[in-house]
Amino acid sequence: MTKPIFAILILILVSITALAQEMLTMPAYNPAVARQHQLKRASAVSTSTEAITLPFYDDFSEITVLPSPLRWADSSVFINTDYAKFPPSIGVATLDALDKLGSLYTNAGPNPFDADNLTSLPIRLDSVFSPSLNAITPADSVFFSFYYQPQGRSISPPTNVSSLILEFYSPVANDTVHKWDLIWTTDGGVSVDAFASANGSYFKQVLIPITDTSYFKKGFRFRFRNIAALAGNSQADWRSNGSHWNIDIVNLATGGSKKGIRIEDVAFGDQAPSMLVNYEAMPFRQYAKNFTDEMKDTLDIKIANLDTIAQSRTYKYSISKNSLAPFKEYNGSPYTVNPFLTDGYLTYAPWARPAVNFFFDPTTIEKNLVFHITHSLSPDPESKYRSNDTIRFTQVFSNYYAYDNGTSEAGIGINGAAGSYAVQFKLNLADTLRGMQIYFNPVIGGSNQKAVDLKVWNDSNGKPGRIVKTLGGVTPIYTSKLNEFNSYWFDTPMIVEPAEFPGLIFYIGWSQSFVDNLNVGFDRYKDSHTRRFFNVNGYWEMSSDTSNYGSLMFRPIVGPVDPLGVEKPLAVEHLSIQPNPVTDGNLIIRLPESWTDNSNNEIDINIISATGSRVLSETFNNPVNVSTLAPGFYMVILSDENNGRKATGKLIIR
């Protein structure tokens, strides 16, 4: 009987470890949207009801987080440069499953639900005012156009019951309830790569002639909206943000044709890249030791001509140190760019793959440097098209390494078993490892608010080897600010030298004893999967390059103690909250002993719900009234803005 029982146990163990895996998730909270909504409310910005005149145009290249109140009436979509995959112009409007406060809609679930709206201000579609005042007629060839894309850099496409919808509205006499007409719709269920394969481009243009004269009125409006549905339990984005649709270059104008509407705009289509081949940022001392191998040979620049005919422009990039005048300039020769609709991004090498024929001066003695790389096209004839003529990258040399670009489009961790996760880094000369910077995503139900051990490994044949250092009992902290890293410092810094770390290769990461996904911030823009490893079954596996393309927002702090870019906060302490669970709506919070020199009015309290929403934010005073909060799990964060100290605790309301 012993052998059959043992075999059954082995089968059970194998089936459990088979379910354990590296898991990618979408954030359930967008701090940027929440913060911008707060600022908007605080400044009492009001949207004008005065009708705007043609042409209506927005390419979302002015990255305002929320839609511009000069053109749009609502504020639930996210204006960003990170969520789209290969857009025609840098910056898109993303419709997803998060509301205007940056949290999941309250009715979000696997069944279809109304999500974001992007609604224009009232428009004068009755008249044109330039070059002279005239009534609009069908002879004016009024066209509406836009580009769209499902999924983008999100981890999964909108489900097949999701959809993107375009509707028109035109005022009628005694109109008390707006009647919106369905003009165009498309369903989900298609991945961004399959969409690109079917259409020959990652974005598809929709061109709609407006011939119905009932729309030629003062007060005409249009809106995009998405019917969202979160993926089922088998999907990684279950109960988190999904159903992404990206929109770009919205244009309503006269004088269109079946070929489109003339837009004399040659634009950058994507972000400016780092000049480093391995990292987005690194310490200058490490760069200077091996600068020839740390620089790229060429850059990858995306440029698109959004017009229906070819356009001639010039391209260049320049480099300046700190805020000084440029010390290096690259000039691409003038070139005629064919339309994006027929030719896609420009492939002319001097523009699309400009050479990096210089080095940052390795003899510089400064430890902390910032270089500004500015890419520019010759200005477009019309000023409204010029905001995408320039892109910039800030090359930071400080005391940390980063594979990520600082923005979290997703989250990653291990799920289904206890285990470890590690990221590889390589020094060019021995140095001091002082700690780690980590960005944690909020997690529904607060399941990542559990203690983990931060660890350092040396290398063993290209994978993590022996554990060299452990920082035990660390609880993840997330904040209401976008992509804000927390720094975790070693009490005793450690030297990374060849005897202990062969090849000067080391790994930083964590070990967890629980099965829930820790959900560390994940940058989907830049890939470093060959440097990421996870261990859930006794051996290390490299991360996937297909399903988990991207970079972990997990950075080692190397070298000097507190230079540019990293502040050393005091350790995050734990709060004593009574009663807990709370039933009468009031609670008392006992401050850590080290905080007794602070008066209450110097401390802020924030309470975060299980969905990642900030539900209370005020100056801290005992007792704290939480009678307006619904029953559930909450995270309490006290912050002393004067010295950066933080303390956290869990709260249950019944």
Order of alpha helices (4+ residues) and beta strands (2+ residues): alpha-beta-alpha-beta-beta-beta-beta-beta-beta-beta-beta-beta-beta-beta-alpha-beta-beta-beta-beta-alpha-alpha-beta-beta-beta-alpha-alpha-beta-beta-beta-beta-beta-beta-beta-beta-beta-beta-beta-beta-beta-beta-beta-beta-beta-beta-beta-beta-beta-beta
